[in-house]
């Protein structure tokens, strides 16, 4: 261990109670009991980190990081990452600094080494939060995509695709990929596209529906459009929108009856 850290080791081992008392001054009386436990545990982890020369990449530093992640979960991210307009971990070193100063051994080299170590801890914790948030966002986006255009086989050879929200050029590519993949797997002959939950029907939506129809036709299947409400019909008429050769129906039931009466499906 670096001899530079010897005074700090002595303080952690011999003045734990003083350090803990210095720490709980930051908190209200009702918080102090739990914070005493957190700081006592922190000092135990920190003492091990001192033995590895405050190496932020050491196993001891990783163990301390994991402990602080648990503290963040208990306190809540808002109270942990917005602690006194900073981050909880940044304050952990202040009782140590005060003890070093009281003993007359507080100097630039030890302050710089400790600050670098605690900044590394803080950065790692924040990076972990960002990673977790990104994972959640990606999972949510995938789940939302699945919910926005669910595909189900409602009859042998008949698929139903329900489109919710908006239908722009980026989204239609995703929807087309899902439909074509399902068609290839199930070899369905008919695809009913329900647009009842589309937020707005405009020229862009009409163009994307035509693309969807063309893609389905290229797979040798027939597309049908359902969910044509009074308001959607009025909007398309007012805007003089055309969706080409796509057969349209007010409801999915009407589309299924039309397909079955056509004799294409037994």
N, C-alpha and C positions, 0 to 999 in steps of 0.2 A: 504494500500500500504506500502511496505517496506520503512522505513525511509532512507535506504541507497540510494534510488533513488530520494530523494527530490531535491538534487542539479541538477540532470538531468532534472527533471520536470521544474524547474525554467528556465533552459537554453533553453529548447524547447519552452516554452511559451514566454520568454522575448527576446530571441536573434535569432529569426527565420531568420531574414535577414542576420545576420552574418554567420549563419550556411549555408544558401543557397549560399552566396558568397564564402564560403570556399569549397562548393561542386563543383560549376561550374568552379573552377580553374583546375579541371581535364580534361576539355573539350575545344575543339576549339571554336572560337568565333561564328561560325555558328550553333553550337550545344547548346549553352548556354541558349537560350530562352526556348527551350523545356525542358532542364534539370532543369531549375529553377522551372518549373511547376511540374515535376516529384518529385523533392525533397520537394517542399512545400506540395504536397499531401502525400508523405512518412512521413513527420514530423507529419501530422495530424493523420495518422494511428498509428505512433509510440507513440504519446502521449497517445492514448487510450491503447496501450499495456503496457505502464508504469503504468497505473491505475490498471492493472491486474498483477502487479509485474513481468512483462516480462516472464509470463508463456507461453512457446512455444505451449502449447496445448489449450490455451484459444481461445474463439471465436474471440477476437481482433487480435490474432496472425494469425488465419486462414484468417481473412479479409485482413490483411497486405500481407499474402502470395498470395492471389488471386489478389491483386493490383499489386504485383511484377510480377506475371505471365503475366498480361496484358502488363506491361512494357517490359517484355522479348519478347512478341509477336510483339510489336511495334519496338523495337530495332533490333530484329532478334536474334536467338539463338547464332549465332557466336559472335556477338558483346556483348551479355549479359553474356555468360558463358566463354568468353575468353577476358574479360575486363582487359587490362593491365596485361595479363598473370595470371589473377585470375578470380573471379566471381564478377559481378557488386554489388551483395549484400554485399560482404566482405568490399567494400569501403564505404558503406553508413554510417558506424559508425565512420569513421575517423574525419569528422568535429566535431562530438560530443566529441570524445576523445580530440581533440585540444582545444575545449571550456572548457572542464573540467580541462585540464592542465593549461589553462590561468587563471582560477579562483582558482587554487591551491587545487582542490578537486578530482584530478585524483589519485586514489589509486588502489591497487590490487583487492580488493573485487568488486568494481563497474566495473572494467575492465573485470574481470573474468565473471561476470554475463552478461554483455553486449556481450562479445565474445561468450559465450555459446548460447545466444539467437540468434545472427546472424548466427552462425554455424548451428543451428537448422533450421532456415529459408532456408539457402542455401541447406542443405541436403534434406529438403522437396521439394524444387523446382526441384532439380536434380532428386529425386526419381519420381516426377510427370512426368518429361521428359522421364525418362527410361520406366515408365509404358505406356506412350503414344506411344513411339517408339515401344515397344513390342506389343501393340495393333495393330499398323499399320502393323508391320511385320507379325503378325498372320493373319490379314485380307488379306494382300497381298499374303501370302502363300496359303490361302484358295482360293483366286481368281485365283492365278497362277495354282493351282491344277485343278481347274475347267476348265481353259482354256487349260491346257496341255492334258487333256483327256475328252473332251466334248462328251456327249452321246445324240443322237437324234434319234427319230423314223422317218425314212425317208419313210416308207411304213408300212401299217398295218402288224404287226408281224415281221418287220425288223428294227433292231437297227444298227446305225453307230457309231463306236467309233474311234475317231481320236487321235492318240498318237503322241505327239510332244516332241522332245528333246531326252532324254535317257530313257532306260528301265532297271533299275537294280532291285535287289531282294526286296528292300524296296518299290520302286515305284509300282512294279507289284502287291503287296499286296493291295495298295490303289486302283489301277485300277480294280483289281478283285472285291473288295468290292463294288465299284460303279456299275460295270456291273451286279453283282449278285443281288444287291438291285433293280436295274432297271428291270432285268428279272423277279424277284419275283413280282414286282408291275405291270408290263405290260404283263407278260406271253408271251413274244416274242419268236418265234421259231428260229429266225436267227439273228446272230450278225456278222456284217462286221467290221473287224479291219483294219483301214487304217494306214499304217506305212510309208507313203510317207515322213513325216516330222521327222522321227527318224534320229538323228545326225549320228549314226554309227551302222553298223550291224556287230556283232561279236558273239562269242560263248555264251557269257552271254545273249545277246539279244535273240538269238535263244532258249536258255533254258527257258527264261522268257515267250516267246511266246508259247512254248509248255505247260507251266503251265497255261497260260491264256486259251488256247484251252481246256485243261483238265477240268478246272473249269466250263467253259461254257457247255461242254458236260455233266458234272454231273448234270447240271440243266435241261437236256433234250433238249438243244438247239444245233444248228449247228453253228460253227464258220467258217468264211471265211477271208482270208487275201488279202488285196488290197494295191495298191500303190507300187507294185514291179517294180521299175524302172530298167533301163539297168544296172546302177551302183550297185544297191542293188543285182540284180541277179548275176552279175559278182563277187561281193564280197562273196556272199554265195557259189557260185561254187568254187571259189579259196580257200576258207577256208573249203570247204567240209562240210558246215553246213546243217543240216536237221531240219525241223520243223514238222516232223512226218506226220500225215494224214491231215493236214490243207490244204484245197483247196485254191489256190492262183490265183489272177487276177491282171492285170495291173491297172484297174480302178474300182471305186465303181459302175459305170454304168454297166460294164461287170458282176460284181457279182450280181447285182439286176436282170439283164436279165436272168442270169443262174438260180437264185432262182425262178423267175416267170415262166420260161419255164419248170421247174421241176414239176409244177402243185401243189406245196405245198400250194401256196397262191392264192386265187381267185382274 
